Amino acid sequence: MWADERKRFYRVLMLDEPEQYHAMIHRLAGASSAAAINNRGLAHAEIGDLDEALEDFATAIAIDPDAAVPHINRGDLRKRQGRLAAAIEDYAAGIAREPNDPRFRRTRAVALHEIGRYDEAVAEYDAAIRLDPDSELSWTHKNRDRAAARMPPSPIDA
């Protein structure tokens, strides 16, 4: 079921109330596994403790540098902070570890698109589409076309 067995320990936290995130942080206070520390970072991010979240993601990466998810999560947080160049680096690190995850490719494509690196964005959208051709995320195709339309003409076309 899971391409990477370790990935199943990484969660998307979908709690209802801030108190639940605080409880999760408290419960994971003594965590030592990369997955648990990553999840604590997600809880910190959800309640706005961004510095703590970044610290947790960095710790998770240091513990398990081959895990893609903490790189992607840190990238998401950096993107949220408006630090797109740093986010793109984190996304690239996640993709280097799991090159066949179309979600990671789409995430990086969007960030590249946002900073005007349209040729790279198109390449990532294309990779995501190749990896998940039956995806129902039509926005991937639409965004790919929007990025392609913004690319300068190639010298051959000029």
C-alpha positions as CSV (number, residue, x, y, z in Angstrom):
1,M,0.0,0.0,0.0
2,W,2.7,2.5,0.9
3,A,5.5,2.9,-1.6
4,D,7.8,3.8,1.3
5,E,6.9,1.9,4.4
6,R,8.2,4.7,6.6
7,K,5.8,7.2,5.1
8,R,2.8,5.6,6.8
9,F,4.0,7.0,10.1
10,Y,3.8,10.6,8.8
11,R,0.4,12.1,9.2
12,V,-1.6,15.1,8.1
13,L,-3.0,16.4,11.3
14,M,-6.6,17.3,11.0
15,L,-7.7,18.3,14.4
16,D,-10.6,20.5,15.2
17,E,-9.5,22.8,18.0
18,P,-6.2,24.5,19.0
19,E,-6.4,22.7,22.3
20,Q,-6.1,19.4,20.4
21,Y,-2.9,20.6,18.7
22,H,-1.5,21.7,22.1
23,A,-2.3,18.3,23.4
24,M,-0.6,16.6,20.5
25,I,2.5,18.8,21.0
26,H,2.5,17.9,24.7
27,R,2.1,14.2,23.9
28,L,5.0,14.3,21.4
29,A,7.3,16.4,23.7
30,G,9.7,13.5,24.4
31,A,9.5,12.1,20.9
32,S,12.7,10.8,19.3
33,S,11.6,9.4,16.0
34,A,11.7,11.6,12.9
35,A,8.0,10.8,12.1
36,A,6.8,11.9,15.6
37,I,9.0,15.0,15.6
38,N,7.7,15.9,12.1
39,N,4.1,15.5,13.3
40,R,4.8,17.7,16.3
41,G,6.1,20.3,13.8
42,L,2.8,20.0,11.9
43,A,0.9,20.7,15.1
44,H,3.2,23.7,15.9
45,A,2.5,25.0,12.4
46,E,-1.2,24.7,12.7
47,I,-1.3,26.9,15.8
48,G,1.1,29.4,14.4
49,D,4.3,28.5,16.3
50,L,6.3,28.7,13.1
51,D,9.8,28.8,14.6
52,E,9.1,25.7,16.6
53,A,7.7,24.0,13.6
54,L,10.8,24.8,11.5
55,E,13.0,23.5,14.3
56,D,11.0,20.3,14.5
57,F,11.2,19.8,10.7
58,A,14.9,20.4,10.8
59,T,15.3,17.9,13.6
60,A,13.3,15.3,11.8
61,I,15.4,15.8,8.7
62,A,18.6,15.4,10.8
63,I,17.4,12.2,12.3
64,D,16.2,10.7,9.0
65,P,17.7,12.6,6.1
66,D,16.3,10.1,3.6
67,A,12.7,10.8,4.6
68,A,11.0,13.0,2.0
69,V,8.0,14.2,4.1
70,P,9.8,16.5,6.5
71,H,11.5,18.2,3.6
72,I,8.1,18.8,1.9
73,N,6.5,20.0,5.1
74,R,9.3,22.4,5.8
75,G,9.0,23.6,2.2
76,D,5.2,24.2,2.7
77,L,5.9,26.2,5.8
78,R,8.6,28.3,4.1
79,K,6.2,28.9,1.2
80,R,3.6,30.0,3.7
81,Q,6.2,32.5,5.1
82,G,6.8,33.8,1.5
83,R,10.2,32.2,1.3
84,L,9.7,30.6,-2.0
85,A,13.3,30.0,-3.0
86,A,13.9,28.1,0.3
87,A,10.7,26.2,-0.2
88,I,11.7,25.2,-3.7
89,E,15.0,23.8,-2.3
90,D,13.1,21.8,0.3
91,Y,10.7,20.5,-2.4
92,A,13.7,19.5,-4.5
93,A,15.2,17.6,-1.6
94,G,11.9,15.8,-1.0
95,I,11.6,14.9,-4.7
96,A,15.2,13.6,-4.7
97,R,14.2,11.2,-2.1
98,E,10.8,10.2,-3.7
99,P,11.0,11.2,-7.3
100,N,7.8,9.2,-8.2
101,D,5.4,11.1,-5.9
102,P,3.2,13.2,-8.2
103,R,2.0,15.3,-5.2
104,F,5.5,16.4,-4.5
105,R,6.0,17.3,-8.1
106,R,2.8,19.4,-8.3
107,T,3.8,21.2,-5.1
108,R,7.2,22.2,-6.5
109,A,5.6,23.1,-9.8
110,V,3.2,25.6,-8.1
111,A,6.1,27.3,-6.2
112,L,8.2,27.5,-9.4
113,H,5.2,28.9,-11.3
114,E,4.6,31.5,-8.5
115,I,8.1,32.9,-8.9
116,G,8.1,33.0,-12.7
117,R,10.4,30.0,-13.4
118,Y,7.9,28.8,-15.9
119,D,10.1,26.3,-17.9
120,E,10.9,24.5,-14.6
121,A,7.3,24.6,-13.5
122,V,6.1,23.1,-16.8
123,A,8.7,20.3,-16.4
124,E,7.4,19.5,-12.9
125,Y,3.8,19.7,-14.0
126,D,4.7,17.3,-16.9
127,A,6.4,14.9,-14.4
128,A,3.3,15.0,-12.2
129,I,1.0,14.2,-15.1
130,R,3.3,11.4,-16.3
131,L,3.4,9.9,-12.8
132,D,-0.4,10.2,-12.4
133,P,-2.0,10.4,-15.8
134,D,-5.4,9.5,-14.5
135,S,-5.4,12.2,-11.9
136,E,-8.6,14.0,-11.5
137,L,-6.7,17.2,-10.6
138,S,-7.6,19.0,-13.8
139,W,-6.0,22.1,-12.2
140,T,-2.6,20.4,-12.8
141,H,-3.2,20.4,-16.5
142,K,-4.6,23.9,-16.4
143,N,-1.7,25.3,-14.4
144,R,0.7,23.5,-16.7
145,D,-0.9,25.2,-19.7
146,R,-0.8,28.6,-17.9
147,A,2.9,28.2,-17.1
148,A,3.7,27.1,-20.7
149,A,1.9,30.2,-22.1
150,R,4.1,32.4,-19.9
151,M,7.3,30.9,-21.2
152,P,9.4,32.9,-23.6
153,P,9.5,31.6,-27.1
154,S,12.4,29.2,-27.9
155,P,15.0,30.5,-30.2
156,I,13.8,28.0,-32.8
157,D,10.3,29.5,-32.7
158,A,11.6,33.1,-33.0
